[in-house]
């Protein structure tokens, strides 16, 4: 070292700049990873706390939301790109470091944030949450990523479609390979349809409200939102779509329970069951898997219009409390209980209408819960299968002869939809159910592309809804 260099004073230490938006986004991603939490449950309280502390305005909240959801939706693509820029398998990169890298990759490749700003902000975040040493690693990786745009990177890291179509789609559209395969099987058809579906899973879903009958009409709800803030739903007669950002919880009608946040697919399922033709009595309705309460609240309102009584049952006590909250103020009679639908406390054959929206993989709601695609495994299908069949058998046992059961899932996977219904109707793995199909398609008037029936599968890229499935069955003996 020469004399001049020896005399040069060291650079003073500079404290990293704390960026509340990116720190909050990092905290949300860590909660999703460490606690298997869902972003739609973690993010709202974090945003509320930041606003109350005076750290956030509306634009900050919007950016934090985009960073979290955008990173989770495109995580598979970003992982493939990051893997090409590091000298070790991704499993050997510490999860907090990988979270900072994927946040940075999303800013570089998935937003309009300038390159220098995306890199510098990510490095500053790394200095705050990881320390200076690992921040250097983050800086080096992100500078490699910044050399090319998303299309160039995808062309480099995704295998050619002609060589491995499913793996190509998995990398390009950021879905696990097994999910691509399952969705393709459920959808059928060629490349265009599956690409449209996978891309729809990565779109930001619009917020849809339900105007609960007897408490507020869709027109009144639109009036409360103000001009240019809402549009009528596409399919459900009770739906209102929000056209601007913001928090539904800040809307008076939602706070008061007269309206709620509910995807149009879920609304259509409840309305179809409520409108299925019956002979005889129509006095007792059952929601056998009622948590968290959206369908139960709509069913309760529809039942009240006819003078019918609703029993809403939910196995998990904390979810049963959510059902209570959703039904509070319902204009008609109802009761909420915590009970296991596979070992029900009610007598057989006492209900006129029964809904079972069974636990499932949730592959139909990947727009809203993007992290679920990385959390689920193929073996989860086998785990849900006995429960789904048991719940449907007990639902058919609970309904009277001539009554109707709605079997619903928020999954398009064949193993969770028609296969379950056919097994129960044919007595595979249990007693044979005495029931017949009811064509659900006429009960969704105006809804396009409902298939050959008698069951219905909705699709994000076709209907703009979650991929809800509905089978209607009438008990015959």
C-alpha positions, 0 to 999 in steps of 0.5 A: 500500500503506498503512502497516499493510500495509507493516509486516506481516511476511511469512508465514514459509515453510512446508516442504511435508509429505512424505506417503510414500504419495502420493509412492510412488503418484506415483513409480509413475505416473511410471514407468508414463508415462516408462518404459512400465512396468507397475504390477504390476511397478513397485509391489511393489519400491517397497512393499517398499522403503518397508516396509523403511525403516519408512515403511509399514504394511499400511494404507499399502500398501493405500492406495498400491495403490488410488491407483495402480490406481484412477488408472490404471483411471479415467484416461480419465474423470478426463482428461475431467473435468480437461480441463473444468477447465483452460484449455488442451488436456491435451497442454499440461499437463506430464505430472508435473502431470497425474499429480498432478491425476489422483491428486487427482481419484481421491481426490476422486471415486473414494474415501471420502477427505474432500474437504478431505483429498484436496485438501490432500494433493494440494496438499502432494504438488504442493509436494514434487514440482512446486514451489510455483508449480505447486502453486497450479495443482493447488489451483485445478483440484482445487477446481473438481473438488471442487464436484461428485461423479463422477456429476454430472461424468460426466453433464456431460462424456460425450456422450449415449448416443443421440448417440454410444454408443461415445464415451459408454461410453468416457468413462463406463467409462474405455476408449479408444473403439477398445477399446470398439468392439473389445470390443463387436464381440467380445462382440456383443449390446446395451448391458447386456453391454458395460457389464458387461464394461467395468465388470468391467475396472475392478474390482479382480481377486481373487488366484487361486493354482494348486496345482501337481499332485504338489507340493500339493493345493488342499485342502492349499493351503487349509489352509496359508492358514488359516481364512477366508483362501481359497476353492476356485476357481470353475472350475479344479480346481487353483485357490484364491482368496484372500479377504483382501489381502496378498502371495502372495509371503509364502505359503510354498507360493508361495515354494517353487514348489509353488503360484503366482499364476495366473488361472483362465482361464490354468489352464483353457487349460492343463488343457483342452490336457492333457485333450484326447483323443489316440490313440497316444503322449502322451510329449512336450509343448511350450509354444512361448511359455512366458514368464513360466512360469505355464502351463508350470509347470502343464503340467509338473506335469500332464505329470509325472503321466503320465510325459511330458516338457515342452519350454518354449521362450521367445524372450526370454532374461530371460523364459526365466529366469523360466520356469526359476524357475517350473519349478524343482522340477517332479516330472517331466522338462522342459527350458527353452530360449531359442528363436524359435518361428517358426524352431524348433530342434526337428524337425517332428512330434515332439510330442503336445501343443503350446501357443502362448499367443501375444503379443497386445494383452493386451486380455483382462487390463485388470483386471490391467494397466489401463495397457495400455488407454492404451498400445495402439493399433489399429495394434498388431493389424496388428503382432501378426498375422503373428507370431500366424499364424506361431507357430500354423503352426509349432505345427501343424508341430511336433505329430505327426499326431493330436496336438493344438495349443492356440492361446491369447491373452489377448485377445478381439479377433476379429483375434487369436482366430478370424480367426488360426485360420481364416486358418491352416486355410484357407491365407490368407497361408501354406501351408494347415494340415492340421488340424481343430477340436477342441471345447474346451467339454467340456474345461472341465466346469462352466464356464458360457456357453462359447458355440457352440464349438468354440473358447472365449472367457472373459469377466471379467464372465461367468466372473470370469477374464481374457478368455482365448481357446482354440482346439484343433486336431488335426493330420490329415496 
